[in-house]
Amino acid sequence: MFFSKEQAQRYARHFVLKEIGVSGQQRLLQSSVLVIGAGALGSSALMYLAAAGIGVIGISDGDRVELSNLGRQIIHGQSDIGTLKTESAKRSLHEHNPDSTVRLISERVTPDNIESVIAPYDFILDCTDRFETKFLINDACVLMKKPYSHAGAVRFEGQAMTYVPGYGGCLRCVLGGIPKNSATCADAGVLGTIPGILGCIQATEAIKYLLGVGELLTGRVLHIDGLTMRTHTIHIGTAREDCPVCGKGRASFSLSEHRSEYEPVCCARSVSEGSDFPL
């Protein structure tokens, strides 16, 4: 692959890293990443994926930008209020790095469409704000053998983990079922920098996976406390044998049979006033 003079300047800091170099940058430009959720987590993840030169970036989100988003969703601006988050994010990414082709899915993922949505991509980022959707993404990725990064944040803390087929457990191995009555950022608040940090971690996990370098957050959960600036790692190990989606009984698991689990809980707030949930 031939790099233009502009690209040589843009990716100069990558070229000098032995873990990336020219061949690694070529690999990134030939790779594809899907980000589901263009909110707080997705904002920083998307910007750094584009900055890194990911060749194809997919954005899946059905919401529109609201004023209450701007304190943490930095990919959007004042002039974007009322527009689709996918369209707003695409403009920001194109302005930052035109090397990345941006594909838009301006709707929510559902049991009916998620398999076709994630199928074309090498790596998936779960940057959504509801446990129901997080479990849908987890289950679909496990069934389709797609590697993905999960993260969530609330108040001053958050967590991240990565699933790669055959390496470590999935979200169901950690939580069992979908947690009920969890605090949301609308209820409990969130410091906007916390999902920003976690989105950067997710982008880093995607880049490391695509390059085949470093140690991923597989089989473990990274927890960050922004108030104390302390981190700790929870080791979850391999897939649980009784996990319905990645354990011994996985052959009988289907998204359609679990459809009711993925339906968002009704509430008075609009989705865009919801939050990034903790793990």
C-alpha positions, 0 to 999 in steps of 0.5 A: 500500500502506498502512503501519500505525503499527507498520510506519512505526516498524519501517521508518523507517530505510528510508523515509529512504534515497533508494534505498528510501523508501516505494515501495522498502519496498513492493517488499520487502514484495511480494517473495520470497526463498528461502534454501537452508540454515538453517545458518551462512550462512542464520542471518544472511541469514534474520534480516536478510531478515526485518528488512528486511521481505521479504514471503515468505521460503522456507527449505529444509533437511532437518537438525535442530539439534545442539549443535555448530551453535550456535557459528555458527548463531545463528538457533537456540538451546539449546531448539531442539536436536533440532528441524528447522532450518526450524521453529526458524528460522521461530519466530525470524523470526516473533518478529522480524518478523511481516510476513514470511510464512515457507514451509518446505521441510523436505527437501534439494533434489535434481535431482527437486525443486529446480525446483519449490522455486525456481520461486515465488521472486524471488531465491535464496540458496545457504547450503548446506555441500556443493559438490555441492548448491552446483552443483545450485543453480547449475545449476538457477538458471541453467537457470531464469533465476533470480538467486541469491547464492552464498557459502562460508566456512572457517577465517577466510575466505570468498567471495561472488558473485552470478549474474544471468541475462545478467550475468557467469559462474556458479559453473561458470565460476569452478570448472569442475567440483565440487572434490574433497577440499576441507577442511570446517569440521569438519576445518579449523574456522571462526570463526562470525562469518565465515559470519555476515558472508557471510550478511549480504552475501548478504542485502544482494545480495538486497535490492539486486537486488529494489530495483534499486539499487547494484552487484551481485557479478555477474562478480566474486567478493568474498574476505574474510580475517577475520584481516587484515580485508582484502578483494579482488575477483576479476573473472570477467567474462562467462560462459565460452563452454565453460561447459556450463550457461551457455555456448554448449552450455547448450541440451543441459544437463539436471539429470537427466543430471548427477544423479551429480555432485550426490550428496553424497560419503559420509563418517563425519560427519553432514551437520550436522557438515559445513561451509560450504565455500569457493568 
